[in-house]
Amino acid sequence: MARTVSIGIQNFEDLITDQCFYVDKTNFIKEWWENRDSVTLITRPRRFGKTLTMNMLECFFSVKYAKRGELFSGLNIWKEEKFRKLQGTVPVISLTFAGIKYDTYEDTIIQIKQVIADLYSEYEFIANGDLLSKREQEYFDCVSAKMSISHASVSLRKLCGFLQSYYKKKVIILLDEFDTPLQAAYVHGYWDELVSFIRGLFEATFKVNPYLDRAILTGITRISKESLFSGLNHLKVVSMTSDKYTDSFGFTQEEVSTALKEFGLEDKEDEVRFWYDGFTIGNRTDIYNPWSITNFLDEKKFQCYWANTSDNSLVNELIRRGSRGLKVTMEQLLEGGTVRTEISDHIDFKLLRADLAMGSEASVWNLLFASGYLTVRHDPEGIGSEFDEYDLKITNEEVRRMFRLMIHRWFSPIKRYNEFIGALLDGDVERMNKYMNEITSAMFSTFDTGKKPSEKAEPERFYHGFVLGLMVDLVDYAVTSNRESGYGRYDIMLKPKEGKNLPAIILEFKVYDSNDGKDLAATVLAALKQIEERKYATSLITEGIPKERIREYGFAFEGKTVLIDGGNLQRVDSIIKSANEKTVQKAARKKPVKRKRDVRKEDSTII
């Protein structure tokens, strides 16, 4: 009988005592203990089992769980006698910054202080005895959310000293999600202030702490050593490119196969791989996100579980602030392409905005890789070079859908996208033109879409990616892009799913070029002519969709102005009039005036 799947429980004791679904990761205890690293920083994507692993360590080592060996009975770690003797014998300080993501520095500092004050409350019995001196007692009593910054900076080191005096053993510190407040600080603009405090706290706790045995910190990213860890020369960093602990976080293919069999879902293995496989840790491929798998075992439906558990505010902000080139690359990634970049073990958040302003995208790709949204393409050309360069791709179908939904949501303040899709499905070309031009006029900049003929490829890709984002919720259609059909590759095709008696739709994009003598009407007709001449409808007809159920639309655009037609040549003039006639006719008659580019203004534009 399959065990109960418990969603959201990150308490090891509860999972074991309630006999819930659990994949045995206790070998990590042995591996970490025997490595003898003083301070270990492990970076993994969110929902990758970090919190449960830290709680497992606390249950194993902490004196609070003395004589609770039954929690580990039958698990891998309990097979070795020396580790049985170690269970429940070490004072452990366990804390998390997971919930600390506030808009202001002041609120963040108060919450960090409160977390530390709560720890002191757990050990109040030490202060109530005769162990502490009068001065130590006074210090203990002063720890609160209102304590000074200098007081807070040494508070964890002081607590280690109190625990060592009481238990006669050095302390283990487990700090989960250390970077959550730092990411919030970056997004909300108080990075420097918070880093200054955290740096002091970490130096006192992890460097100049004679009461510390060893420590583990977990997070999504490793903040650059210069920013945060400048004093921690003994820090062991275990990132997504490291070969240590490769199967300790996340589920391996073998573990997923076993779980699917337990729940009678072994026939779904190929689909599960398509949706949720793809993470790479060190040289280990075929790693799955535990959150996605456990939710699938519970719901038995293929949908976005992991990608929808956070607002992805940092990733969202970076892509929105990125250059047109970055957005074009994102569109290529969404269509199965790759980006080649150097991968670093750390991210300098302080330089992220500066890198974006200068057109450098490497920091963004690094962050997306560390966060699990991109993965290494493992083939003879995809794995690193002597310069540690990698070909990265979107991790799996779940992440791909998350990005498309993110792009969709960027336009949520303007509800016209729903009306545009409705017009597209209704075959109402005049409404399609009206709503698309309203969206582009309000949301796009020249920097996004391009104005020069020499920039033809990139604007086409930009509109291509934008329209794809609008179609993320078309549940009755299979949406494909840049696939071969007939004698070429169409831009976008909407094929009705099996059993749906709906029209099939082919879209082709072309950028207006004032140098070739054509106007927007001629450009859109050229797009329609390309659909016909290259027989893009061939694959649809081959699958049994009759010609009369296939609609073909050409998109022509110049900057913010779009012209769409579906093949009725006599209607072109009226469409031009409804799609901002003055702007279109002026663009068709005159060559665009060259203006000095305002780099500062353009680089700050977001779609």
C-alpha positions in Angstrom: 0.0 0.0 0.0 1.3 3.4 -1.0 2.3 5.8 1.8 0.4 9.0 2.4 1.8 12.0 0.5 2.1 15.0 2.9 2.4 18.3 1.0 4.3 21.1 2.8 5.5 19.2 5.9 9.2 20.0 6.3 9.4 18.5 9.8 11.4 15.2 9.7 9.9 13.9 12.9 6.3 14.3 11.7 7.0 12.6 8.4 8.6 9.6 10.0 6.1 9.2 12.9 3.1 9.6 10.6 4.7 7.1 8.1 4.3 9.6 5.2 6.1 9.4 1.9 9.8 10.0 2.4 12.8 9.4 0.2 15.8 8.3 2.4 18.5 11.0 2.3 20.2 10.1 5.6 23.4 9.2 3.9 24.0 12.9 3.8 24.5 12.9 7.5 27.4 10.5 7.2 28.9 12.2 4.2 28.8 15.7 5.7 30.1 14.6 9.2 33.0 12.7 7.8 34.1 15.5 5.5 34.9 17.6 8.6 34.4 21.0 6.8 34.1 23.7 9.4 31.5 25.9 7.6 29.6 24.5 4.6 27.5 26.6 2.3 25.1 24.5 0.1 23.2 26.2 -2.7 20.3 24.5 -4.3 17.1 25.8 -6.0 14.0 26.5 -3.8 11.8 23.5 -2.8 14.8 21.2 -3.3 14.6 19.6 0.2 17.0 22.0 1.9 14.7 22.7 4.8 13.7 19.1 5.4 17.4 18.1 5.3 18.3 20.7 7.9 15.5 19.5 10.1 16.7 15.9 9.7 20.2 17.0 10.8 18.7 18.7 13.9 16.7 15.6 14.7 19.8 13.4 14.4 22.4 15.5 16.2 20.6 17.8 18.7 20.5 17.0 22.4 16.8 17.9 22.2 16.3 14.6 20.4 18.4 12.4 22.7 17.3 8.8 22.8 15.0 9.3 19.7 16.9 6.8 17.6 13.6 5.3 16.5 13.2 8.2 14.1 16.1 6.8 12.0 15.4 3.1 12.5 15.4 1.4 9.1 17.1 4.3 7.4 20.5 4.2 5.9 22.3 6.1 8.6 21.2 3.6 11.3 23.1 0.8 9.7 26.4 2.1 11.2 27.0 1.6 14.9 29.2 4.7 15.4 26.5 7.0 14.1 23.9 5.4 16.4 26.1 6.5 19.3 26.3 10.0 17.9 22.6 10.6 17.7 21.2 13.2 20.1 24.5 14.1 21.6 25.4 17.6 20.3 24.0 21.1 21.1 22.5 22.5 17.9 21.3 26.0 17.0 18.8 25.8 14.2 17.4 28.9 12.6 15.9 30.0 9.3 15.7 33.3 7.4 13.1 31.8 5.0 10.2 34.1 6.0 12.3 37.3 6.1 11.5 39.1 2.9 10.4 42.7 3.6 10.3 45.9 1.7 12.4 47.9 4.1 15.7 47.5 5.9 14.2 48.4 9.2 11.5 45.6 9.0 14.1 43.1 7.9 16.5 43.9 10.8 13.7 43.7 13.3 12.7 40.2 12.1 16.3 38.9 12.1 16.7 40.1 15.7 13.4 38.4 16.5 14.5 35.1 15.1 17.6 35.3 17.4 15.5 36.4 20.4 13.3 33.3 19.9 16.4 31.1 20.0 17.4 32.6 23.3 13.9 31.9 24.6 14.3 28.2 23.8 17.4 28.1 26.1 16.0 30.3 28.9 16.6 27.4 31.3 20.3 28.2 31.0 19.8 31.7 32.2 17.6 30.6 35.1 20.4 28.5 36.6 23.7 29.4 38.3 25.8 28.9 35.1 26.0 32.5 33.9 27.8 35.4 35.5 25.9 38.6 36.4 27.2 40.3 33.2 26.3 37.3 31.1 22.8 37.2 32.6 22.3 40.9 31.8 23.4 40.2 28.2 21.1 37.3 27.9 18.1 39.3 29.2 18.8 42.2 26.7 18.5 40.0 23.6 15.3 41.1 21.9 13.9 42.5 18.6 14.9 46.0 19.9 18.6 45.2 20.7 21.3 47.3 19.1 23.0 46.2 15.9 26.3 45.6 17.7 24.5 43.5 20.3 22.8 41.5 17.6 26.0 40.9 15.6 27.6 38.9 18.4 24.4 37.3 19.7 24.8 33.9 18.0 28.4 33.6 19.1 27.4 34.4 22.6 24.6 31.8 22.5 27.2 29.2 21.3 29.3 30.0 24.4 26.4 29.6 26.8 25.5 26.2 25.2 29.1 25.0 25.3 29.3 25.9 29.0 26.1 24.0 29.7 26.6 20.9 27.6 30.4 20.8 27.6 30.4 20.4 23.9 31.0 22.7 21.0 27.9 23.7 18.9 26.6 22.9 15.5 24.8 25.8 13.7 22.2 25.1 11.0 21.1 28.3 9.1 18.5 27.7 6.4 17.7 30.0 3.5 20.4 32.6 4.5 19.9 34.5 1.3 16.2 35.2 1.4 16.4 38.6 3.1 19.4 39.5 0.8 17.4 38.9 -2.3 14.6 41.0 -1.0 17.1 43.7 -0.1 18.3 43.7 -3.8 14.8 43.9 -5.2 13.7 46.7 -2.8 16.9 48.7 -2.8 18.5 48.4 0.7 21.3 45.9 -0.3 24.3 47.8 1.1 22.8 48.4 4.5 21.7 44.8 5.0 25.0 43.3 3.7 26.9 45.4 6.2 24.9 43.9 9.1 24.9 40.3 7.8 28.6 40.4 7.1 29.3 41.4 10.8 26.9 38.7 12.1 28.5 36.0 9.9 32.0 37.0 10.8 31.3 36.9 14.6 29.3 33.6 14.2 31.3 31.6 11.8 34.9 33.0 11.9 35.8 34.2 15.3 33.7 31.7 17.3 35.7 29.4 19.5 32.5 27.6 20.6 31.6 26.4 17.1 32.2 22.8 16.0 30.8 23.2 12.5 28.0 24.8 10.6 25.8 24.5 7.5 24.2 27.3 5.6 21.8 26.7 2.8 20.4 29.1 0.2 19.6 29.4 -3.5 22.6 31.4 -4.5 26.1 32.0 -3.2 26.5 35.7 -2.7 30.0 36.8 -3.8 32.7 36.4 -1.2 33.7 40.0 -1.5 30.2 41.1 -0.6 29.4 38.8 2.3 32.0 36.2 3.1 35.2 38.2 2.9 36.4 37.0 6.3 35.4 33.3 6.0 38.5 31.8 4.4 37.5 28.3 5.6 34.1 28.4 3.9 33.4 25.3 1.8 31.0 26.2 -1.0 28.9 23.3 -2.5 27.1 24.8 -5.5 25.2 23.3 -8.4 28.5 22.7 -10.3 30.1 20.9 -7.3 30.4 17.1 -7.2 29.7 16.9 -3.5 26.3 15.8 -2.2 25.0 15.5 -5.7 22.2 13.1 -4.8 21.5 14.5 -1.3 19.1 17.2 -2.5 16.5 16.4 -5.1 15.3 13.0 -6.4 17.3 10.9 -8.6 15.9 9.0 -11.6 16.0 5.7 -9.6 14.2 7.3 -6.7 11.5 8.7 -8.9 11.0 5.4 -10.7 10.6 3.6 -7.4 8.1 6.2 -6.2 6.0 6.0 -9.3 5.9 2.2 -8.9 4.8 2.5 -5.3 1.9 4.7 -6.4 0.9 2.7 -9.4 2.1 5.4 -11.9 4.9 3.6 -13.6 3.2 4.0 -17.0 3.6 7.8 -16.6 7.4 7.8 -16.3 8.1 9.2 -19.7 5.7 12.1 -19.2 7.1 12.7 -15.7 10.6 13.0 -17.2 9.4 15.5 -19.8 7.7 17.7 -17.3 10.0 17.5 -14.3 13.4 16.0 -15.1 16.4 18.0 -16.3 18.2 19.4 -13.2 22.0 18.9 -13.2 24.1 18.9 -10.1 27.8 18.5 -10.7 28.2 15.7 -13.1 24.9 14.1 -12.0 22.1 14.5 -14.5 18.5 13.4 -14.3 17.7 15.1 -11.0 14.1 16.0 -10.2 12.6 18.7 -8.0 11.1 16.9 -4.9 8.2 19.4 -4.7 7.0 18.7 -8.2 7.3 14.9 -7.8 5.5 14.7 -4.4 2.7 17.0 -5.7 2.3 14.8 -8.8 2.2 11.7 -6.7 -0.6 13.3 -4.7 -2.6 15.0 -7.5 -1.7 12.6 -10.4 -2.0 15.6 -12.8 0.7 17.2 -15.0 0.8 20.8 -14.1 3.2 23.5 -12.7 3.8 22.8 -9.0 7.3 24.0 -8.3 7.4 26.9 -10.6 4.2 28.4 -9.1 5.3 28.3 -5.4 6.9 31.7 -5.5 6.4 35.1 -7.1 9.9 34.8 -8.6 10.3 38.5 -8.0 14.1 38.6 -8.5 14.0 36.6 -11.7 11.0 38.7 -12.9 12.8 42.0 -12.2 16.0 41.0 -13.9 14.4 39.8 -17.1 12.1 42.8 -17.3 15.1 45.2 -16.8 17.1 43.3 -19.3 18.0 44.5 -22.8 16.2 43.6 -25.9 18.9 41.1 -26.6 18.3 39.3 -23.4 14.5 39.1 -24.1 15.3 37.8 -27.6 17.5 35.1 -26.0 14.7 34.2 -23.6 12.4 33.7 -26.5 15.0 31.4 -28.2 15.3 29.5 -24.9 11.5 29.1 -24.7 11.7 27.5 -28.2 14.3 24.9 -27.2 17.4 26.9 -27.9 20.5 27.4 -25.7 22.7 30.2 -24.4 26.4 29.8 -24.0 27.8 31.5 -21.0 30.5 31.3 -18.3 29.3 29.8 -15.0 30.6 31.2 -11.7 30.2 29.8 -8.3 29.1 33.1 -6.9 26.9 36.1 -7.9 27.8 39.7 -7.1 24.3 41.1 -6.6 25.7 44.6 -6.2 26.9 44.5 -9.9 23.7 42.9 -11.3 22.1 46.2 -12.3 25.3 47.6 -13.6 25.9 44.5 -15.7 22.4 44.8 -17.2 22.9 48.5 -17.9 26.1 47.7 -19.8 24.4 44.9 -21.8 26.1 42.1 -19.9 23.8 39.1 -19.5 26.1 36.6 -17.9 25.0 37.4 -14.3 21.4 36.8 -15.2 22.1 33.4 -16.8 24.2 32.5 -13.7 21.3 33.4 -11.4 18.8 31.5 -13.5 21.1 28.5 -13.5 21.7 28.6 -9.7 17.9 29.0 -9.2 17.2 25.9 -11.3 15.4 27.6 -14.2 18.3 26.8 -16.6 20.3 23.6 -16.8 23.4 22.4 -18.6 22.9 20.8 -21.9 24.8 17.5 -21.7 26.2 16.6 -25.1 29.6 16.7 -26.7 29.3 20.4 -27.3 27.3 21.4 -24.3 29.5 20.7 -21.3 32.1 23.2 -20.2 35.3 24.3 -21.8 38.6 25.4 -20.4 36.9 28.7 -19.6 34.1 27.0 -17.7 31.6 27.9 -20.4 28.4 25.9 -20.6 25.5 25.7 -23.0 22.4 26.3 -20.9 18.8 25.4 -21.7 15.4 25.7 -20.0 15.3 22.9 -17.5 12.0 21.2 -18.4 8.4 21.7 -19.5 7.3 23.0 -16.0 9.9 25.8 -16.1 9.1 26.6 -19.7 5.4 27.1 -18.8 6.4 29.2 -15.8 8.3 31.6 -18.0 5.5 31.9 -20.5 3.1 32.7 -17.7 5.5 35.2 -16.3 5.6 37.0 -19.7 1.8 36.8 -19.8 1.5 38.5 -16.4 3.8 41.4 -17.3 0.9 42.6 -19.4 -1.8 42.0 -16.8 -2.4 45.7 -16.2 -3.7 45.9 -19.8 -6.6 43.5 -20.2 -6.5 43.8 -24.0 -4.5 40.6 -24.4 -7.6 38.5 -23.5 -9.5 40.5 -26.1 -6.8 40.0 -28.7 -6.9 36.2 -28.2 -10.6 36.3 -28.4 -10.5 38.2 -31.7 -7.9 35.8 -33.0 -10.1 32.8 -32.3 -13.1 34.5 -33.7 -11.3 35.4 -36.9 -12.1 39.1 -36.3 -9.1 40.9 -38.0 -10.2 44.4 -37.3 -10.5 43.7 -33.5 -7.1 41.9 -33.6 -5.5 45.1 -35.1 -7.3 47.3 -32.6 -6.3 45.4 -29.5 -2.8 44.6 -30.5 -2.0 48.3 -31.3 -3.5 49.4 -28.0 -1.2 46.9 -26.2 1.9 47.8 -28.1 1.3 51.6 -27.8 1.0 51.4 -24.0 3.6 48.7 -23.2 6.4 48.7 -25.8 9.3 51.0 -26.4 11.4 51.5 -29.5 14.2 49.8 -27.5 12.1 46.7 -27.3 10.9 46.4 -30.8 13.6 48.1 -32.9 13.2 50.7 -35.6 16.1 50.2 -38.0 16.0 47.8 -41.0 19.4 46.3 -39.9 17.6 45.1 -36.7 15.0 43.0 -38.6 15.8 39.7 -37.0 15.6 40.8 -33.4 12.2 42.7 -33.5 10.7 39.8 -35.3 11.8 37.5 -32.5 10.6 40.1 -29.9 7.0 40.1 -31.3 7.2 36.4 -31.8 8.0 35.9 -28.1 5.4 38.4 -27.0 2.6 36.7 -29.0 3.7 33.3 -27.7 3.3 34.7 -24.1 -0.2 35.8 -24.8 -1.1 32.2 -25.8 0.0 30.5 -22.6 -3.6 29.8 -21.5 -4.9 28.3 -24.8 -5.8 24.9 -23.3 -7.6 23.7 -26.4 -4.6 24.1 -28.7 -1.1 22.8 -29.1 1.0 25.9 -29.6 4.3 25.3 -31.5 6.9 27.6 -32.9 9.7 27.6 -35.4 8.9 24.0 -36.6 9.4 22.6 -40.1 6.4 22.3 -42.3 6.2 22.3 -46.1 9.3 24.0 -47.4 10.3 26.0 -44.4 9.8 26.9 -40.8 6.6 28.8 -39.7 6.7 31.3 -36.9 3.7 30.1 -34.8 1.1 27.4 -35.3 -2.0 26.7 -33.2 -3.2 23.1 -33.8 -6.5 22.1 -32.1 -6.1 19.3 -29.7 -7.6 15.9 -30.5 -11.4 16.0 -30.4 -11.6 19.8 -30.7 -13.4 21.0 -33.8 -11.6 24.3 -33.9 -9.8 26.2 -36.6 -6.0 25.7 -37.0 -4.0 29.0 -37.1 -0.7 29.9 -38.7 1.1 33.2 -37.9 4.0 34.8 -39.8 5.9 37.9 -38.6 7.6 40.5 -40.8 9.3 43.8 -39.9 8.6 46.8 -42.1 11.7 48.1 -43.9 11.4 51.7 -45.3 14.4 51.1 -47.6 12.7 48.5 -49.8 9.9 50.8 -50.9 7.1 48.8 -49.3 4.5 50.0 -46.9 3.0 48.1 -44.0 0.2 46.7 -46.2 2.8 45.3 -48.7 4.8 43.9 -45.8 1.8 42.0 -44.3 1.0 40.6 -47.8 4.6 39.4 -48.1 4.1 37.5 -44.9 0.9 35.9 -46.2 2.6 35.1 -49.5 5.4 33.3 -47.6 2.9 31.1 -45.8 1.4 30.1 -49.1 4.6 29.7 -51.1 6.4 27.6 -48.4 3.3 25.6 -47.8 3.3 25.9 -44.0 -0.1 24.3 -43.8 1.3 21.0 -45.0 1.7 19.4 -41.6 -1.8 20.3 -40.6 -3.3 18.9 -43.8 -1.3 15.8 -43.3 -2.9 15.3 -39.9 -6.3 15.5 -41.4 -7.3 19.1 -40.8 -9.1 20.3 -43.9 -7.8 23.4 -45.7 -11.0 25.4 -45.0 -10.4 25.0 -41.2 -6.9 26.6 -41.5 -6.5 30.3 -41.0 -3.4 32.2 -42.0 -2.4 35.6 -40.6 0.5 37.9 -41.5 1.8 40.3 -38.9 3.7 43.4 -40.1 5.1 45.9 -37.7 7.3 49.0 -37.4 8.2 50.0 -33.9 5.0 50.1 -31.9 2.7 50.0 -34.9 1.3 46.6 -36.0 -0.8 45.6 -39.0 -2.4 42.2 -39.2 -4.3 40.6 -42.1 -5.8 37.3 -42.8 -5.6 37.2 -46.6 -8.6 39.4 -47.6 -6.7 41.8 -49.7 -9.6 44.2 -50.3 -9.8 44.8 -46.5 -6.2 46.1 -46.1 -7.1 49.8 -46.5 -9.8 49.7 -43.8 -7.5 47.7 -41.4 -4.8 50.4 -41.8 -7.3 53.1 -40.9 -8.4 51.2 -37.7 -4.8 50.5 -36.7 -3.7 54.1 -36.1 -4.0 55.4 -39.7 -2.0 58.5 -39.3 1.0 56.8 -37.8 1.0 54.0 -40.4 0.6 56.3 -43.4 3.3 58.6 -42.1 5.7 55.7 -41.6 4.9 54.3 -45.1 5.6 57.7 -46.8 8.7 58.9 -44.9 12.0 57.4 -44.0 12.3 57.5 -40.2 14.3 60.5 -38.9 17.5 59.5 -37.1 17.6 60.7 -33.6 20.3 60.6 -31.0 19.8 57.5 -28.9 19.0 58.1 -25.2 20.8 55.1 -23.8 20.0 55.8 -20.2 16.3 56.1 -20.8 16.1 53.1 -23.2 18.1 50.8 -20.9 15.7 51.4 -18.1 12.6 50.4 -20.1 10.8 47.3 -19.0 8.0 45.6 -20.9 
